Amino acid sequence: MPLVLDLVLLAAGVVLWQRASSEGDDVWSLFLRGLAVIDLVVITIGNGALWIELPLLILALALPSVAQLEQRRR
């Protein structure tokens, strides 16, 4: 079971990295890439910190894109 969970978290990190690559704002892209790197570090080093990582990863994947934020302003 831990291997499946690690693979899901690894996939979430890859999704965050790809989402960061498609963003137009450099700061937002850097923030998302930082979250992806933290995700990968926690997967490889900290095996017991999933209760911290899972809610933060769900929050990171739920963040709106810069384009959506700009559309809300208009």
Secondary structure, DSSP 8 states (H G I E B T S, - for coil): -HHHHHHHHHHHHHHHHHHHHH-S-HHHHHHHHHHHHHHHHHHHT-TT-HHHHHHHHHHHHHS--HHHHHHHH-
